Amino acid sequence: MVSQPFQTPIAYLRGVGTSRGEVLQKDLGIFNFEDLLRHFPYKYIDRTKFYKIREIDTELPHVQVIARLISKELIGEKQTRRLVAQVQDDTGVMELVWFQGIKWVEKNLIPGKAYIIFGKPGMFNGKPQMSHPEMEQYSPDALKKKGNLTLQPVYSSTEKLKQFSLDTKGIQKLTAILMDQHLKDIHENLPLYLLQQLSLMGRAEAYKNIHFPENAMVLHEAERRLKFEELFLIQLKLLKNKLLRTEKFKGNVFGNVGECFNEFYHHKLPFPLTNAQKRVLKEIRQDTQRGIQMNRLLQGDVGSGKTVVALMSMLLAIDNGFQTCMMAPTEILANQHFISIKSLLGDDFLQVGILTGSTPKKQRRILHEQLASGALKILIGTHALIEDAVQFANLGFVVIDEQHRFGVEQRAKLWRKNTLPPHVLVMTATPIPRTLAMTLYGDLDVSVIDELPAGRKPIETKHAYENQRLPVFGLMRREIALGRQVYIVYPLIQESEKLDLKNLEDGADTISREFPLPEYRISIVHGKMSAADKDFEMQRFVKGETQIMVATTVIEVGVNVPNASVMIIENAERFGLSQLHQLRGRVGRGAEHSYCILMSSHKLSREGRIRLDTMVRTNNGFEISEIDLELRGPGNIEGTQQSGVLDLKLANLATDQALLLQARQVVEDIFANDPQLAKPEHQILQLAFQAKNAGLSWDKIS
């Protein structure tokens, strides 16, 4: 809640103007005063320490020296022209050199004067040297000013901005002007009792000290206050919306456990449920009896049996006279759910329909009629399910798989397909870290399946280098001789698409030579193939007609082949951790011993090594997701960029977990005592909540 002056276009700030305003917008996304206020420094430089010239170490990132200018000279012709100056203190001489902005610098350098010089030290011809240093004429006042601002903020800038003198120093000047004019307009947005209870700095003071900290301790307090505010307002929005939804939307009551559920549970379930699956079913059962719309997130590792829980929940809805649907982000995944649900139910039990972008018109018409009449009880599909033509007679339960690939608007469209919105169960393909779940899905109740079905053997994961291919080929031959199948996966990213496809083709050639016809048959699948060709090759592998599948990551959430026992991941260092874990989950689906081989070059970055070591060490997806978050940061975890929830400027979900848990607890306590935020001390939060949701309908914020 920043007051009106902060919505002023940035061009109107003293010292900006039209052309600087345009480049600030284009390069840094700074459109108004508030954007500049929230363009935080990314680091701070300690300007309290002064070095003698003799003490300068070229390993240091920057040094600060007080020295007297003894000479300056222009050297070279037009193209190679440079300004060289010599400065001296009581311990030695240092050379300063400029290649750009020479005219202006030369005019302002006065031999005989003392300067405060700051920059990155180097060596040239055995003497200390500094290129393009910051220079300020020495005076007791200048020194005092340096002492007052012990930590100098450093702001991100660009080459284009530097042409407009908007390097870190230029941005610092603009921020100082803004603070000078409008610090008084930064209003508090947290209740006074909360500031006292949590020992939080006031808001205006925090903004002042994050840009111009007096010392490291004050900077830490300013960061803590502003991070807490970010996390607190997100939780306030999520939990307030959850309350609004509970008040506004009643839910269908599933009072009966009837014939469909019981028949499946007692006669069709191919294996006993784990305790975790039973616990989650109980939570869903309780939700659907309360007369409130259920919104639950189901987290489980690869192969933990989420689909069976989703199916049994759908059967519960059918027993109570409702229709159900399951929405998946891709056709491959929708088809897979369709196949696995049909095989679980058997042919004579319940009709299951599938609707995707490639469903023929004639088939669509039949499906539409069956849905409208209520005859079709289970429909599986892609976002084709949300088209206006798809009308249910009585939709009561919706399962959304891999939900973070769907926009919020798409979800809301499904909810509008019934007078009372259906109960919603959201499933993620691999676990997401606790803090991320709390932020992305903070308005949902969370269920966790944290054990694998009995008989599942852990997958043995090994890391191998390029020169260890022969033993890998040996493993493949042994497994194929036992009747098993093998995946070989290559990375494919747009930036290096041509090279990646060539690698796949070269790899496929090598495999064809090592595993020749007629004894071995190979399927090749990559993103450049037509959907029909891809599907044809996949089906050959599923049916066991080919023993080796060479593919790009299209199989990440693709086919289910219980007979596949080896997963070889080429250039494994180029994959993210959760991607590696998902790929590994393609094997180990039968009762046989399975292997995952991570192939890489010897040249590994520190992070690449951590990823591969983590995969070898653990099969636990929850642990892997936490390490992935630490390595990549929340903005890069799949789906979080488009969530809109994570517009975090300061807080980091990997390192600020304790602060997030505190913010969540505080918001829960507030709503427990004052659900309407009606108390006088909470009026400030009501305003903050409205500001955070400005212009958003309920559909957009839920």
C-alpha positions as MATLAB code, in Angstrom:
seq = 'MVSQPFQTPIAYLRGVGTSRGEVLQKDLGIFNFEDLLRHFPYKYIDRTKFYKIREIDTELPHVQVIARLISKELIGEKQTRRLVAQVQDDTGVMELVWFQGIKWVEKNLIPGKAYIIFGKPGMFNGKPQMSHPEMEQYSPDALKKKGNLTLQPVYSSTEKLKQFSLDTKGIQKLTAILMDQHLKDIHENLPLYLLQQLSLMGRAEAYKNIHFPENAMVLHEAERRLKFEELFLIQLKLLKNKLLRTEKFKGNVFGNVGECFNEFYHHKLPFPLTNAQKRVLKEIRQDTQRGIQMNRLLQGDVGSGKTVVALMSMLLAIDNGFQTCMMAPTEILANQHFISIKSLLGDDFLQVGILTGSTPKKQRRILHEQLASGALKILIGTHALIEDAVQFANLGFVVIDEQHRFGVEQRAKLWRKNTLPPHVLVMTATPIPRTLAMTLYGDLDVSVIDELPAGRKPIETKHAYENQRLPVFGLMRREIALGRQVYIVYPLIQESEKLDLKNLEDGADTISREFPLPEYRISIVHGKMSAADKDFEMQRFVKGETQIMVATTVIEVGVNVPNASVMIIENAERFGLSQLHQLRGRVGRGAEHSYCILMSSHKLSREGRIRLDTMVRTNNGFEISEIDLELRGPGNIEGTQQSGVLDLKLANLATDQALLLQARQVVEDIFANDPQLAKPEHQILQLAFQAKNAGLSWDKIS';
ca = [
       0.000    0.000    0.000;
       2.068    2.859   -1.338;
       0.220    6.147   -1.673;
      -0.832    7.899   -4.887;
       2.383    9.852   -5.709;
       4.114    6.515   -6.336;
       1.874    5.826   -9.331;
       3.399    8.876  -11.089;
       5.130    7.960  -14.394;
       8.904    7.703  -13.911;
       9.590   10.400  -16.554;
       8.227   13.013  -14.110;
      10.892   12.356  -11.473;
      13.469   15.151  -11.307;
      16.498   14.098  -13.352;
      14.637   11.544  -15.551;
      12.638   13.068  -18.429;
      11.249   11.374  -21.547;
      14.287    9.627  -23.073;
      15.688    8.322  -19.778;
      12.140    7.325  -18.772;
      11.736    5.246  -21.931;
      14.984    3.332  -21.429;
      14.181    2.714  -17.723;
      10.830    1.228  -18.793;
      12.285   -0.870  -21.570;
      15.386   -2.225  -19.806;
      14.337   -2.482  -16.149;
      10.527   -2.431  -16.226;
      10.518    0.792  -14.171;
       7.319    2.582  -15.245;
       6.507    4.650  -12.167;
       7.908    5.885   -8.850;
       6.863    2.675   -7.069;
       8.827    0.530   -9.543;
      11.959    2.570   -8.797;
      11.314    2.312   -5.059;
      11.135   -1.481   -5.469;
      14.222   -1.721   -7.714;
      16.348   -2.946   -4.827;
      20.159   -3.083   -4.747;
      21.473   -6.580   -5.506;
      24.570   -6.093   -3.330;
      26.343   -3.534   -1.137;
      29.965   -2.423   -1.109;
      31.741   -1.564    2.126;
      33.157    1.942    1.627;
      34.595    2.353    5.136;
      37.932    0.687    4.413;
      40.811    2.576    2.756;
      43.932    0.843    1.379;
      47.440    2.143    0.875;
      48.740    1.670   -2.695;
      51.378   -0.775   -1.412;
      48.611   -2.962    0.179;
      46.633   -3.396   -3.043;
      45.927   -7.051   -3.899;
      44.625   -7.804   -7.415;
      42.533  -10.663   -5.984;
      40.265   -8.116   -4.242;
      37.023   -7.293   -6.081;
      37.470   -3.534   -5.398;
      39.597   -1.207   -3.296;
      39.368    2.393   -2.084;
      42.431    4.633   -1.946;
      43.182    8.268   -1.035;
      45.959    9.555   -3.317;
      47.186   12.743   -4.987;
      47.055   13.199   -8.773;
      50.595   13.839  -10.000;
      50.079   13.714  -13.787;
      47.591   13.104  -16.605;
      48.236   12.516  -20.299;
      46.307   11.634  -23.480;
      47.999    8.775  -25.389;
      47.401    7.303  -28.867;
      45.404    8.281  -31.963;
      41.612    8.337  -32.448;
      40.836    4.611  -32.316;
      43.336    3.748  -29.579;
      43.114    7.023  -27.657;
      43.219    6.697  -23.884;
      43.676    8.916  -20.846;
      46.399    7.822  -18.411;
      46.923    9.401  -14.986;
      49.411    8.756  -12.168;
      48.388    9.030   -8.502;
      50.603    8.733   -5.455;
      50.298    8.215   -1.691;
      53.044    7.836    0.918;
      53.596    4.167   -0.051;
      53.731    4.178   -3.849;
      52.349    5.121   -7.280;
      49.323    3.738   -9.164;
      48.265    4.202  -12.785;
      44.670    5.083  -13.715;
      43.392    4.578  -17.260;
      40.234    5.545  -19.198;
      39.192    4.407  -22.678;
      35.746    6.060  -22.750;
      34.290    9.387  -21.637;
      37.864   10.732  -21.834;
      36.920   14.342  -22.573;
      34.708   14.745  -19.508;
      37.109   12.905  -17.145;
      40.178   14.823  -18.361;
      38.437   18.171  -17.837;
      37.624   17.280  -14.213;
      41.038   15.932  -13.149;
      43.235   18.563  -11.486;
      46.901   17.635  -10.899;
      48.065   18.357   -7.357;
      44.611   17.644   -5.861;
      43.911   14.608   -3.618;
      41.130   12.173   -4.623;
      39.100    9.335   -3.138;
      39.583    6.611   -5.780;
      37.463    3.440   -5.966;
      37.564    0.542   -8.427;
      38.772   -2.937   -9.389;
      42.567   -3.250   -8.943;
      44.796   -4.783  -11.602;
      48.474   -4.979  -12.529;
      50.195   -3.579  -15.644;
      53.947   -3.861  -16.197;
      54.369   -4.892  -12.556;
      52.604   -1.748  -11.250;
      49.130   -1.384   -9.682;
      46.565   -0.098  -12.176;
      42.845    0.749  -12.163;
      40.573    1.123  -15.227;
      37.651    3.567  -15.149;
      37.721    4.157  -11.376;
      35.128    6.229   -9.505;
      36.812    9.530   -8.526;
      35.773   12.122   -5.996;
      37.851   15.074   -4.856;
      39.058   14.539   -1.300;
      37.737   16.814    1.453;
      36.853   16.251    5.115;
      33.154   16.538    4.105;
      33.484   13.926    1.355;
      35.206   11.620    3.821;
      32.470   12.198    6.408;
      29.822   11.402    3.779;
      31.612    8.137    2.981;
      31.670    7.326    6.689;
      27.913    7.936    7.038;
      27.081    5.646    4.147;
      29.194    2.660    5.070;
      27.446    0.298    2.658;
      27.090    1.585   -0.872;
      24.145    0.084   -2.809;
      24.843   -1.515   -6.191;
      21.919   -1.635   -8.647;
      21.514   -3.754  -11.766;
      21.835   -1.691  -14.936;
      22.377   -2.320  -18.661;
      24.739   -1.091  -21.388;
      21.909    1.031  -22.858;
      21.198    2.637  -19.463;
      24.890    3.416  -18.987;
      24.767    5.495  -22.197;
      22.236    7.686  -20.360;
      24.528    7.888  -17.280;
      22.229    5.458  -15.491;
      24.846    3.087  -14.178;
      24.569    2.006  -10.539;
      25.600    5.519   -9.419;
      23.008    7.175  -11.673;
      20.224    4.927  -10.371;
      21.424    5.603   -6.817;
      21.053    9.370   -7.439;
      17.499    8.974   -8.778;
      16.556    6.798   -5.793;
      17.976    9.444   -3.430;
      15.860   12.146   -5.159;
      12.757    9.932   -4.856;
      13.428    9.279   -1.158;
      14.036   12.944   -0.525;
      10.740   13.967   -2.106;
       8.434   11.110   -1.128;
       9.706    9.167    1.911;
       6.884   10.800    3.899;
       4.330    9.281    1.456;
       5.275    5.668    2.213;
       2.447    4.595    4.518;
       2.436    1.667    6.927;
       0.436   -1.388    5.810;
       0.856   -3.698    8.824;
      -0.952   -3.253   12.172;
       1.072   -1.527   14.897;
       0.622   -4.445   17.309;
       2.224   -6.764   14.721;
       5.284   -4.525   14.311;
       5.746   -4.539   18.084;
       5.043   -8.258   18.503;
       7.526   -9.272   15.777;
      10.031   -6.419   16.350;
       9.626   -5.234   12.760;
      10.990   -1.946   11.429;
       8.475    0.633   10.173;
       7.804    0.557    6.438;
       9.216    3.948    5.406;
      12.308    3.349    7.533;
      12.775   -0.079    5.920;
      12.658    1.379    2.383;
      15.133    4.106    3.366;
      17.535    1.574    4.897;
      17.359   -1.000    2.151;
      18.524    1.630   -0.336;
      20.850    3.604    1.946;
      21.723    1.472    4.989;
      23.603    3.057    7.862;
      25.217   -0.277    8.741;
      24.897   -4.038    8.172;
      22.615   -4.570   11.179;
      20.101   -1.943   10.037;
      20.207   -3.401    6.491;
      19.377   -6.860    7.871;
      16.364   -5.457    9.780;
      15.138   -3.558    6.694;
      15.370   -6.725    4.573;
      13.582   -8.776    7.239;
      10.720   -6.286    7.404;
      10.214   -6.050    3.624;
      10.563   -9.816    3.055;
       8.031  -10.487    5.806;
       5.644   -7.985    4.201;
       5.897   -9.691    0.789;
       5.239  -13.159    2.210;
       2.554  -11.920    4.609;
       0.540  -10.184    1.849;
       0.650  -13.302   -0.353;
      -0.632  -15.460    2.520;
      -3.253  -12.816    3.388;
      -4.544  -12.949   -0.185;
      -4.534  -16.759   -0.402;
      -6.211  -17.406    2.948;
      -8.728  -14.554    2.561;
      -9.732  -15.978   -0.825;
     -10.060  -19.418    0.720;
     -12.418  -17.966    3.349;
     -14.397  -16.053    0.713;
     -14.752  -19.212   -1.348;
     -15.931  -21.195    1.675;
     -18.567  -18.542    2.455;
     -19.671  -17.933   -1.120;
     -19.616  -21.436   -2.585;
     -21.384  -24.328   -0.999;
     -20.373  -27.821   -2.083;
     -22.264  -30.956   -3.068;
     -22.524  -33.466   -0.225;
     -21.390  -37.014   -1.017;
     -23.358  -38.832    1.680;
     -23.180  -42.370    0.262;
     -20.388  -44.843   -0.224;
     -22.210  -46.903   -2.800;
     -22.028  -49.720   -5.299;
     -19.336  -48.298   -7.658;
     -16.865  -47.527   -4.869;
     -17.429  -50.800   -3.013;
     -17.372  -52.991   -6.115;
     -14.063  -51.437   -7.206;
     -12.513  -51.537   -3.735;
     -13.443  -55.153   -2.955;
     -13.242  -56.797   -6.392;
     -11.247  -54.730   -8.905;
      -8.414  -53.070   -7.005;
      -5.286  -54.886   -8.277;
      -3.257  -54.321   -5.074;
      -3.970  -53.313   -1.476;
      -3.957  -49.565   -0.762;
      -1.040  -48.174    1.248;
      -1.780  -46.481    4.561;
      -0.976  -43.123    2.952;
      -3.537  -43.728    0.184;
      -6.164  -44.697    2.784;
      -5.409  -41.543    4.802;
      -5.832  -39.292    1.742;
      -9.113  -40.987    0.743;
     -10.384  -40.375    4.274;
      -9.448  -36.660    4.002;
     -11.313  -36.390    0.671;
     -14.294  -38.254    2.103;
     -14.472  -35.817    5.033;
     -14.182  -32.792    2.718;
     -17.050  -33.964    0.517;
     -19.404  -34.410    3.479;
     -19.102  -30.865    4.844;
     -21.300  -29.072    2.296;
     -18.353  -26.854    1.304;
     -16.566  -26.984   -2.049;
     -13.382  -29.045   -1.697;
     -10.134  -27.619   -3.088;
      -7.356  -30.066   -2.265;
      -3.804  -30.510   -3.530;
      -2.620  -34.119   -3.733;
       1.148  -34.470   -3.555;
       2.869  -37.773   -4.126;
       6.087  -39.091   -5.545;
       6.347  -40.701   -8.985;
       4.530  -44.057   -8.810;
       2.976  -43.501   -5.364;
      -0.541  -44.305   -6.602;
      -2.156  -40.868   -6.975;
      -4.270  -42.014   -9.955;
      -5.974  -44.779   -7.934;
      -6.875  -42.270   -5.193;
      -8.257  -39.866   -7.814;
     -10.286  -42.661   -9.462;
     -11.768  -43.872   -6.157;
     -12.765  -40.274   -5.327;
     -14.473  -40.056   -8.730;
     -16.356  -43.312   -8.002;
     -17.538  -41.773   -4.732;
     -18.978  -38.836   -6.713;
     -20.679  -41.239   -9.188;
     -22.257  -43.145   -6.269;
     -23.858  -39.849   -5.267;
     -25.339  -39.150   -8.702;
     -22.626  -36.897  -10.148;
     -20.429  -36.861  -13.234;
     -16.655  -36.514  -13.043;
     -13.783  -35.419  -15.246;
      -9.981  -35.427  -15.238;
      -7.994  -32.741  -17.052;
      -4.363  -33.314  -18.110;
      -1.974  -30.793  -19.730;
      -1.034  -32.875  -22.803;
      -2.697  -35.391  -25.127;
      -0.067  -38.014  -24.282;
      -0.845  -37.697  -20.584;
      -4.629  -37.612  -21.145;
      -4.368  -40.789  -23.236;
      -2.271  -42.438  -20.577;
      -4.814  -41.650  -17.842;
      -7.558  -42.926  -20.136;
      -5.734  -46.233  -20.703;
      -4.796  -46.752  -17.047;
      -8.287  -45.865  -15.725;
      -9.967  -48.130  -18.300;
      -7.642  -51.001  -17.382;
      -8.314  -50.451  -13.641;
     -12.092  -50.416  -14.151;
     -12.304  -53.189  -16.770;
     -14.600  -53.150  -19.814;
     -17.914  -54.035  -18.213;
     -17.940  -51.634  -15.271;
     -18.321  -47.971  -16.262;
     -18.006  -46.156  -19.572;
     -14.998  -43.806  -19.739;
     -14.777  -41.102  -22.435;
     -11.774  -39.182  -23.763;
     -11.839  -35.716  -25.321;
      -8.707  -34.037  -26.725;
      -7.877  -31.668  -29.569;
      -7.613  -34.598  -31.985;
     -10.969  -36.244  -31.125;
     -12.928  -36.497  -34.453;
     -16.043  -34.308  -34.847;
     -18.407  -37.292  -34.983;
     -16.986  -38.719  -31.754;
     -17.202  -35.284  -30.129;
     -20.904  -34.994  -30.931;
     -21.599  -38.366  -29.298;
     -19.580  -37.363  -26.203;
     -21.409  -34.015  -25.928;
     -24.782  -35.794  -26.061;
     -23.749  -38.405  -23.458;
     -22.484  -35.666  -21.130;
     -25.589  -33.525  -21.479;
     -27.877  -36.513  -20.802;
     -25.772  -37.594  -17.807;
     -25.083  -41.036  -19.309;
     -21.287  -40.561  -19.386;
     -19.925  -40.525  -15.839;
     -16.147  -40.236  -16.396;
     -14.562  -37.961  -18.998;
     -10.794  -37.592  -19.373;
      -9.206  -34.959  -21.556;
      -7.007  -31.941  -22.173;
      -8.096  -28.293  -22.015;
     -10.652  -29.293  -24.697;
     -12.804  -30.057  -21.619;
     -13.258  -26.354  -20.875;
     -14.703  -25.466  -24.290;
     -18.177  -23.945  -24.076;
     -19.690  -26.798  -26.130;
     -18.812  -29.269  -23.347;
     -21.867  -29.230  -21.057;
     -22.320  -31.669  -18.163;
     -25.695  -32.656  -16.715;
     -24.308  -32.641  -13.175;
     -20.536  -32.257  -12.767;
     -19.561  -33.027   -9.184;
     -15.856  -33.868   -9.077;
     -12.883  -32.556  -11.088;
      -9.327  -33.898  -11.048;
      -6.652  -31.596  -12.481;
      -3.343  -33.292  -13.148;
      -0.112  -31.260  -13.226;
      -2.157  -28.191  -12.464;
       0.594  -25.574  -12.633;
       0.550  -25.950  -16.419;
      -3.019  -24.607  -16.473;
      -3.909  -20.953  -16.156;
      -6.155  -19.882  -13.286;
      -8.816  -18.812  -15.800;
      -8.923  -22.319  -17.289;
      -9.576  -23.830  -13.859;
     -12.349  -21.337  -13.183;
     -14.064  -22.294  -16.461;
     -14.380  -25.887  -15.248;
     -15.926  -24.731  -11.980;
     -18.609  -22.802  -13.846;
     -19.859  -25.976  -15.526;
     -22.221  -26.670  -12.641;
     -24.597  -24.585  -10.506;
     -22.732  -25.616   -7.383;
     -19.037  -25.700   -8.268;
     -17.610  -29.243   -8.328;
     -15.107  -30.512   -5.766;
     -11.560  -30.084   -7.084;
      -8.575  -32.378   -6.587;
      -5.272  -31.076   -7.966;
      -2.391  -33.533   -8.531;
       1.246  -32.648   -9.173;
       3.494  -34.998  -11.167;
       6.396  -34.736   -8.755;
       6.453  -33.285   -5.254;
       6.957  -29.554   -4.902;
       8.795  -28.052   -1.914;
       6.757  -27.191    1.155;
       7.377  -23.435    0.938;
       6.519  -23.378   -2.765;
       3.318  -25.360   -2.161;
       2.406  -22.923    0.609;
       2.876  -20.006   -1.775;
       1.547  -21.382   -5.065;
      -1.234  -23.464   -3.545;
      -1.649  -21.731   -0.190;
      -5.423  -21.539   -0.690;
      -5.723  -25.333   -1.072;
      -5.731  -28.022    1.594;
      -2.800  -30.378    1.111;
      -2.745  -34.193    1.162;
       0.479  -36.161    0.860;
       1.069  -39.769   -0.258;
       4.470  -40.415    1.281;
       4.910  -44.172    0.784;
       5.279  -46.329   -2.308;
       3.107  -49.409   -2.976;
       4.396  -52.719   -1.593;
       6.638  -54.671   -3.986;
       8.131  -51.558   -5.581;
      11.893  -51.949   -5.601;
      13.981  -48.762   -5.374;
      15.599  -47.848   -8.698;
      19.379  -48.227   -8.720;
      20.911  -44.983  -10.024;
      24.477  -44.706  -11.310;
      26.526  -41.867  -12.777;
      28.761  -42.793  -15.751;
      31.122  -40.761  -17.939;
      31.409  -40.837  -21.750;
      34.361  -43.259  -21.593;
      32.280  -45.816  -19.641;
      29.840  -46.677  -22.435;
      30.855  -50.320  -22.881;
      29.629  -51.439  -19.417;
      26.382  -49.480  -20.074;
      25.874  -51.343  -23.386;
      26.552  -54.584  -21.458;
      23.775  -53.751  -18.963;
      21.371  -53.013  -21.838;
      22.134  -56.367  -23.514;
      21.632  -58.292  -20.265;
      18.288  -56.610  -19.527;
      17.008  -57.041  -23.118;
      18.017  -60.722  -22.953;
      15.764  -60.980  -19.876;
      12.881  -59.618  -21.974;
      13.036  -56.055  -20.626;
      13.056  -52.718  -22.480;
      15.322  -49.637  -22.394;
      14.820  -45.861  -22.671;
      17.628  -43.567  -23.891;
      16.756  -39.888  -23.414;
      18.466  -36.834  -24.920;
      17.953  -33.205  -23.863;
      16.273  -30.912  -26.363;
      16.101  -27.172  -25.784;
      15.180  -24.464  -28.290;
      18.445  -22.506  -27.994;
      20.463  -25.461  -29.278;
      17.716  -27.370  -31.082;
      19.700  -28.238  -34.235;
      22.691  -29.486  -32.263;
      20.466  -31.439  -29.844;
      18.640  -33.202  -32.699;
      21.989  -34.011  -34.304;
      23.172  -35.510  -30.988;
      20.026  -37.638  -30.863;
      20.491  -38.777  -34.474;
      24.204  -39.553  -33.898;
      23.285  -41.434  -30.714;
      20.598  -43.407  -32.558;
      23.176  -44.350  -35.248;
      25.608  -45.618  -32.591;
      22.840  -47.638  -30.916;
      21.783  -49.114  -34.306;
      25.360  -50.303  -34.868;
      25.716  -51.744  -31.351;
      22.222  -53.293  -31.374;
      21.637  -54.370  -35.008;
      18.552  -55.829  -36.671;
      17.010  -58.401  -36.650;
      17.937  -59.188  -33.055;
      17.139  -55.682  -31.777;
      14.531  -53.139  -32.851;
      14.601  -49.416  -31.997;
      11.915  -46.696  -31.735;
      12.936  -43.044  -32.196;
      10.733  -40.216  -30.876;
      11.467  -36.465  -30.910;
       9.540  -33.191  -30.900;
      10.002  -32.481  -34.618;
       7.980  -35.571  -35.603;
       4.261  -35.345  -36.367;
       1.888  -36.383  -33.586;
       0.836  -39.446  -35.612;
       4.446  -40.621  -36.156;
       5.296  -40.038  -32.496;
       2.256  -41.979  -31.392;
       3.036  -44.841  -33.811;
       6.598  -45.203  -32.446;
       5.404  -44.935  -28.827;
       2.786  -47.616  -29.388;
       5.383  -49.980  -30.924;
       7.419  -49.606  -27.721;
       4.363  -49.977  -25.447;
       3.397  -53.212  -27.250;
       6.942  -54.553  -26.899;
       7.603  -54.600  -30.659;
      10.759  -52.522  -30.074;
      13.173  -53.028  -27.172;
      14.922  -49.632  -27.186;
      13.291  -46.192  -27.239;
      15.619  -43.296  -28.184;
      13.787  -40.056  -27.390;
      13.958  -36.428  -26.375;
      12.166  -35.432  -23.175;
       8.724  -35.959  -24.758;
       8.485  -39.077  -22.586;
       8.924  -37.097  -19.368;
       5.276  -37.423  -18.402;
       4.433  -39.820  -21.199;
       4.007  -43.522  -21.614;
       3.620  -46.142  -18.935;
       5.631  -49.263  -19.789;
       5.950  -51.565  -16.730;
       8.325  -53.782  -18.728;
      10.947  -50.992  -19.122;
      13.753  -51.515  -16.605;
      16.599  -49.243  -17.806;
      16.575  -45.454  -18.186;
      19.728  -43.937  -19.713;
      19.838  -40.132  -19.615;
      22.375  -38.556  -21.978;
      23.988  -35.192  -21.040;
      22.296  -35.631  -17.671;
      24.027  -32.503  -16.350;
      21.796  -30.410  -18.653;
      18.554  -31.489  -16.977;
      16.981  -29.970  -13.880;
      16.700  -32.201  -10.801;
      12.925  -32.596  -10.877;
      13.120  -33.428  -14.599;
      15.732  -36.117  -13.922;
      13.549  -37.519  -11.137;
      10.477  -37.610  -13.388;
      12.407  -39.372  -16.138;
      13.730  -41.914  -13.656;
      10.105  -42.556  -12.641;
       9.405  -43.984  -16.110;
      11.145  -47.206  -15.030;
      10.637  -49.266  -11.896;
       6.924  -49.626  -12.651;
       6.983  -53.403  -12.680;
       8.262  -55.603   -9.852;
      11.644  -56.110  -11.576;
      14.927  -54.510  -10.536;
      15.383  -51.260  -12.488;
      18.319  -49.008  -13.333;
      18.796  -45.323  -14.120;
      22.154  -44.404  -15.706;
      23.124  -40.718  -15.779;
      25.648  -40.114  -18.588;
      27.739  -36.936  -18.519;
      31.019  -35.456  -19.678;
      33.892  -35.036  -17.190;
      33.382  -31.257  -17.321;
      30.714  -30.632  -14.679;
      29.724  -27.382  -12.981;
      29.384  -27.393   -9.185;
      25.570  -27.401   -9.524;
      25.632  -30.115  -12.180;
      27.643  -32.330   -9.840;
      25.249  -31.680   -6.928;
      22.289  -32.644   -9.143;
      23.837  -35.928  -10.279;
      25.125  -36.789   -6.782;
      21.648  -36.127   -5.340;
      20.048  -38.462   -7.895;
      22.529  -41.249   -7.094;
      22.061  -40.760   -3.339;
      18.259  -40.637   -3.005;
      14.992  -41.751   -4.625;
      12.921  -39.450   -2.393;
      11.102  -36.886   -4.539;
      10.308  -34.622   -1.584;
      13.992  -34.323   -0.677;
      14.917  -33.823   -4.342;
      12.378  -31.002   -4.721;
      13.892  -29.094   -1.779;
      17.423  -29.354   -3.231;
      16.083  -28.314   -6.653;
      14.538  -25.202   -5.092;
      17.841  -24.314   -3.402;
      19.774  -24.752   -6.646;
      17.429  -23.062   -9.073;
      15.381  -20.608   -7.014;
      11.565  -20.532   -7.123;
      11.192  -18.576  -10.369;
      12.665  -21.421  -12.417;
      10.661  -24.288  -10.988;
       8.274  -25.306  -13.739;
       5.075  -23.301  -13.867;
       5.926  -20.754  -11.204;
       6.712  -17.960  -13.635;
       3.188  -17.802  -15.001;
       1.564  -18.269  -11.623;
       1.541  -14.530  -10.916;
       1.757  -15.396   -7.232;
       5.521  -15.315   -7.115;
       6.243  -11.676   -7.831;
       8.754  -11.757   -5.007;
      11.352   -8.999   -5.186;
      13.259   -9.791   -1.996;
      12.024  -12.924   -0.262;
      13.542  -16.231   -1.357;
      11.507  -19.365   -0.739;
      14.643  -21.481   -0.422;
      16.417  -19.338    2.184;
      13.509  -17.584    3.906;
      11.495  -20.645    4.923;
      11.298  -19.647    8.596;
       9.960  -16.197    7.662;
       7.310  -17.724    5.369;
       6.145  -20.133    8.089;
       5.954  -17.202   10.522;
       3.945  -15.098    8.015;
       1.553  -17.994    7.375;
       1.027  -18.576   11.115;
       0.394  -14.867   11.773;
      -2.230  -14.710    8.980;
      -3.919  -17.897   10.251;
      -4.094  -16.403   13.773;
      -5.576  -13.146   12.436;
      -8.321  -14.949   10.492;
      -9.055  -17.267   13.431;
      -9.864  -14.207   15.574;
     -11.205  -11.824   12.928;
     -12.280  -13.623    9.706;
     -13.849  -10.461    8.227;
     -10.880   -8.227    9.133;
     -13.513   -6.030   10.776;
     -11.601   -4.982   13.922;
     -10.254   -1.380   13.820;
      -6.617   -2.574   13.984;
      -7.213   -4.755   10.889;
      -8.717   -2.028    8.672;
      -5.200   -1.444    7.378;
      -5.094   -5.100    6.210;
      -8.479   -4.815    4.516;
      -7.027   -1.936    2.465;
      -3.841   -3.910    1.718;
      -5.912   -6.911    0.617;
      -8.047   -4.776   -1.707;
      -4.934   -3.158   -3.191;
      -3.339   -6.594   -3.796;
      -6.498   -7.780   -5.573;
      -7.252   -4.563   -7.453;
      -9.065   -5.301  -10.672;
      -9.234   -9.078  -10.124;
     -12.498  -11.001  -10.176;
     -13.038  -13.936   -7.829;
     -12.330  -16.309  -10.702;
      -8.960  -14.730  -11.308;
      -7.807  -14.775   -7.721;
      -8.965  -18.195   -6.630;
];
